[in-house]
Amino acid sequence: MLDDAISKRKRTRIQTVNREAILQAALSVFSAYGYRGATLDEIAEKAGMSKPNLLYYFPRKKSLYVAVLEETLTQWLAPLATMKADGDPAEELSRYIDAKIAMSRDNPAASRLFASEILQGGGAITEFLHGPLKAIVDEKSRIIADWIAAGRLRPVDPRHLIFMIWATTQHYADFDVQVRAVLASDDETRFDTAAETVRRVVLEGLLPR
């Protein structure tokens, strides 16, 4: 894939800028119309470039779609990657919950696109799910298990704890319309309230008494 070839050598500033513009435009179009409904012509137009220029970076729609999804997952996993074994469990988990809520607030389209792909079987990102994603969840689950073994957290299944955090935080992106309808408000403070609520429920259930 040409994009892989470009990534193996140092990109110029303009290449980096163009690639980011393409990914942002593609996210907007894919999240609005789905993979089948999106066209490279529309993505190129939204990115402010010609279709041939776009094809230099991503020669196929599928390669662009996969790149958008993998970029989303890479960004989502970044806060989890910083979880430190020698950190305070309450602080580490609080920071992770806050980061995930912020992502739902700041980039809901990415969350919705990912959810749509998973509901369809996740075929486009199977390698990423079974590779980098599983590897980091396994690594951080071992940290949580060590905290539990040391009596710093109450016993829970670490992987299901991570799933729970994903589910509760990403809800505010994937079901934003429902959330705003129930709250009868578009007030952005709902994300602060959500983060505080999730933190309290998770930590009060986990911290030793």
N, C-alpha and C positions, 0 to 999 in steps of 0.2 A: 504494500500500500504506500502510495507516494507520501502521505502524511507521516507515516512511520519513517520513511527515508529522510524527510525534512527534519524530523525530531532527532535523528541520529547525528546530525551536524548542527552546529550553532546557528540558530535562526537570526536573521537580521532583524533590526528593530521593526521595519515595515512588515516583515513576515509575521512577527509576533503580533503586531497590531491587527493585521488582516485576519489572522487565524482567530483571534479573540472576537473580532467583529462577526466573523462567520458563525462561530459557535453561539454567540448571543442571539444572532438573527435566527439561527436554526432552532434554538430552544424556544423562541417565541412562536415560530411557525409550527414546529412539531407539537408543542403543547396545545396550540389552538386547533389544529386540523388532524393531528395524529400522523403516524408514519405514512399511511396510504394517501391521505389527503394533501400532504405537504408536497411542494414542488421545488426543485432547485432554482427555477426561475424566480419564484417568490422569495426564496431565501437570499438569493443574490441581490435582488432589488432592495430587500430590507437591510442587507449588509452594506449597501451603497457601492456595489461593484458589479462588473460584468459577470455573466455566467461563465465564460471561459476562464476568468481570473479565479472564480470560486473553484472550478474544476481542477485548477493547478494544485490546490490544497487538498481537495476531497473529490476524487474522480467519480465517486458513486454516492448516491443518496444513502445507501446502507452504511457506508463507512462514516459518513457525517453523522448519521443517527447514532451509531455506536459511540462515536467520539463524544457526542453531547452527553450521553448517558454515563459514560466512564468518567467524564469530567465532573459530572454531578456527584457520582459516588466518591471520587477522589476528594472533593471538597467536603463531603459529609463525613468521611472517615478521618479527616485531618484532626478534629477535636478529640476523637477517640484515641488517635495515635499518641496524643500528648499525655494521656493518663499515666501517671508515674506510680510505680510500685512503692516508692518510699514516701509518697504523699499522704496527706490525711484523707481517708476515704470519703468523709462528708464533703470536704472541699473539692476533691477530684470529681465526685459524682455531681455536685452542684454546678461546677463549672461546665461539665459536659451537657447537663440539662439546659442550662442557660444558652450555650452555644447552639444547641439543636433548635430551641425555640426561636432564636435569632435568625437562623437559616430559614425556618418556616415563614417568618415575618418578611425577610428580605428577598427571598427567591422562591415564592410559592409555585411558580411555573415548573421549576425543576423537579420539585417534589411530586407534582401531579403527573408529569411526564413519566417519571420513574414508576409511580404507582400503576399507571396505565400499562406500562411494559410488563411489570410483574404480574398483573392480572391476566395478561395474555400469555403467560408462561415464562417470560424472561429469556426467551431464546436468543435475543440479540446480545445479551451480556452474560451468557452462561459461564464463560471462562473467567470473567471478572468475579462473578458471585462465588464460584468454587475455588478461585485463586486468592487474589488480594483481599477481598472482603472476608472470606472465611479465615484467612490467616490472621488478620488483625483481631477479629472477634475471638478466635482461639487464644491469642496472646493476652488480650485484656481480660478474658474470662479467667485465665490462670492467676492474674493479679488479684481479681476479686475473690477467687477461691482462697488465695493466700491470706487475704484480709479476714475472710471468714474463719479460716483455720487458726488465725492468731487471736480470734475473739473480738476483732474490731468491727465486724458486721454480724448480724444474725444470719443463720443458714438460709440460703436461697440458691436456686440454680442460676449461676452467673449468666449463661447465655439467654435464659428467659428474662432475666433482669434487663439485659441490653435490649431485647425485643420489646419489652414493656416501655422502655424509654423512647425507643423509636416510634412505637405506636402512639403514645400520648403526645409527643412533641410534633410529629408530622401530621397529626390530625388537624392542627391549626392551619396547615397549608392545604391539605387535600380536601378538607370539608369546611373551608373558610366561609362559603356562602351559608352553610347551615349554622355555623358558629355565630356569624353576624346576625342571622335571622332570630336565633334564640336570644341573643343578648340585646337585640333591637338597637344595635349601635355599631358604628364604624370606628369607635374610639380606639386608637392604637395602644392604649394602656392595657387592652385585653391580653396582649402578649406578656406584659410584666406580671399580670395577675395569673396567667396560665403558668408561667415559669415558677412563680412562688408556690402555687398550688401543687404542681408536679413535684417540686423539691420537697415540700412538707410531707406529702403522701409517701414518696419513696424513702426519704430519710427516716421519718418516724417509724416506718415499717422495718427498716434495716439496722438502725443504730441500737446497740445493746442497751438494755434498761436496767 
